[in-house]
């Protein structure tokens, strides 16, 4: 597989340094991507870089993931208007381990193959580097004029940013450049990849390698992912879409991809899946013939959810999604954790009842018309039950004499009441 050609048809190349493709065709090459360790989970904004490394390894090359323990303590001025909060070492180490566990779903760290992936942390080689050593050995090779010419620096100095740019952030490109030099010397790393906003930092590294080591190194960046409506990719109303199921449930994760627009789905399926060009083109054609069937979105959601959370979590997300449309079963409801249950039924009316009512058992009409005002009156509740239009936890209420007790509680707390086909309410036992 030709790595550069593969990225080109997927729309994953923004800038590429001359002779990069020739270097990759000449020999197995090591390349690295830097990942910010400020959280103990990756979010889908990281996935573009991760997929670049995935394709790189599939093409027979060696991926290196650099966790920015040292640079994470500084903060990159690129695309940001203010400095980030700085982290302590204990937090950084914890975050690093969590990130590696997630990356293991994409990259092979453990095989005996010569191109197995490796994870490094720049804190390991920066922590003993004194300030005087750094400005003597590294700082003298790069002029301030060169550093000022970078867009990320220009924006912060000449833009509307009231904070300006601290010396700490100004030196960021030198620290990142030194990372590249260190990996060039220590790991024979000759390529750095990242988002298009990283081009300035990456080329500072290639310049440093040229000046200090007399070597040749390369750069490749991917476009920053945008949405067709101009919104920020990877953000929802509730914040980032994380890979950690505790932060973003597999159901919410699946829904994010399922709800992408036609235009975005066509773009994302090339970037975030390993489907071949023929498979993608066939899917696009199928989608164009019947857009209402949402074939692209369904396959995109399937591929990415399965890759991140596994086939079982994907199947469950599909089942959970069908509940709202009357297709789900009681078993699916009972399997749901609290977070998924609340995600699926977000926005439905919620009523609180005293748990003691359920402990002693309560008549169904008393529950849904008196204790919880799901129905405005017992008369209406009685008529709807008689007509077969009321279900508790997806099980039809057979008679008005049915009794509901604590055995009906989902997650030991919730009862789902359905009237008609699509009208739901949640009862919470407190």
RAKA-V493772 format. One record per pair of residues at least 6 apart in sequence whose C-alpha atoms are under 7 Angstrom apart, sorted by the first residue. I is the first residue (numbers start at 1). J is the second residue. Records with the same first field share a line. If there is no record, write none. Layout:
I = J / J
This chain:
1 = 59
2 = 59
3 = 55 / 56 / 59
4 = 21
7 = 13
10 = 270 / 271
12 = 222 / 223 / 271
13 = 221 / 222 / 223
14 = 196 / 221 / 222 / 223
15 = 220 / 221 / 222
16 = 219 / 220 / 221
17 = 218 / 219 / 220
20 = 218
28 = 60 / 61
29 = 61 / 62 / 189 / 190
30 = 61 / 62 / 63 / 64 / 188 / 189 / 190 / 191
31 = 62 / 63 / 64 / 189 / 190 / 191 / 192
32 = 63 / 64 / 65 / 66 / 191 / 192 / 193
33 = 49 / 64 / 65 / 66 / 192 / 193 / 194
34 = 65 / 66 / 67 / 68
35 = 66 / 67 / 68
36 = 67 / 68 / 72
37 = 67 / 68 / 69 / 72 / 92 / 95 / 96
38 = 72
39 = 95
40 = 94 / 95 / 98 / 99
41 = 98 / 99 / 242 / 243 / 244
42 = 99 / 242 / 243
43 = 240 / 241 / 242 / 243
44 = 234 / 241 / 242 / 243
45 = 234
48 = 271 / 272
49 = 194
51 = 272
53 = 63
54 = 106 / 107
56 = 63
57 = 63 / 115
60 = 115
61 = 115
62 = 115 / 116 / 117
63 = 117 / 118
64 = 117 / 118 / 119
65 = 118 / 119 / 120
66 = 119 / 120 / 121 / 122
67 = 96 / 120 / 121 / 122
68 = 121 / 122
69 = 92 / 121 / 122 / 123
70 = 122 / 123 / 126
72 = 86
73 = 86 / 87
74 = 86 / 168 / 169
75 = 83 / 84 / 169
76 = 169 / 172
77 = 152 / 153 / 169
78 = 152 / 197
79 = 152 / 197
81 = 156 / 161
82 = 163
105 = 308
107 = 117
108 = 116 / 117
109 = 116 / 117 / 118
110 = 116
122 = 179
141 = 208 / 211
148 = 154
150 = 200
156 = 164 / 165
157 = 164 / 165
173 = 201 / 204
176 = 201 / 205
177 = 201 / 202 / 204 / 205 / 208
178 = 205
180 = 205
181 = 205 / 208 / 209
183 = 189
184 = 190
190 = 217 / 218
191 = 217 / 218 / 219
192 = 202 / 218 / 219 / 220
193 = 219 / 220 / 221
194 = 220 / 221 / 222
195 = 221 / 222 / 223 / 224
196 = 221 / 222 / 223 / 224
199 = 221
202 = 219
203 = 219
206 = 217 / 218
209 = 215 / 216 / 217
210 = 216
225 = 233
226 = 232 / 233
227 = 233 / 264
228 = 263 / 264
234 = 240 / 241
235 = 241
241 = 248 / 253
242 = 248
243 = 308
249 = 340
250 = 309 / 313 / 317
251 = 317 / 340
253 = 305
254 = 301 / 305 / 317
257 = 297 / 300 / 301
258 = 297 / 298 / 301
260 = 297
265 = 296 / 297
266 = 284 / 296
269 = 300
272 = 304
273 = 303 / 304
283 = 295 / 296
284 = 296
287 = 294 / 295 / 296
302 = 314
305 = 314
306 = 314
319 = 328 / 332
320 = 328 / 332
322 = 328
324 = 422
325 = 422
326 = 421 / 422
329 = 394
330 = 393 / 394 / 395
334 = 410
337 = 411
338 = 411
348 = 424 / 425 / 426
349 = 425 / 426
350 = 425 / 426 / 427
351 = 372 / 426 / 427 / 428
352 = 372 / 427 / 428 / 429 / 430
353 = 371 / 372 / 427 / 428 / 429 / 430
354 = 429 / 430
355 = 429 / 430
358 = 404 / 405 / 406
359 = 405 / 406
360 = 405
361 = 403 / 404 / 405
362 = 403 / 404 / 405
363 = 401 / 402 / 403 / 404
364 = 400 / 401 / 402 / 403 / 404
365 = 378 / 381 / 382 / 400
368 = 374 / 375
369 = 375 / 376 / 377 / 378 / 381
374 = 425
375 = 381
382 = 400
384 = 390
385 = 397 / 399 / 400
386 = 399
388 = 396
389 = 419 / 420
390 = 396 / 397 / 418 / 419 / 420
391 = 397 / 417 / 418 / 419
392 = 415 / 416 / 417 / 418
393 = 415 / 416 / 417
408 = 415
409 = 415
413 = 428 / 429
414 = 426 / 427 / 428 / 429
415 = 426 / 427 / 428
416 = 424 / 425 / 426 / 427
417 = 424 / 425 / 426
418 = 424 / 425
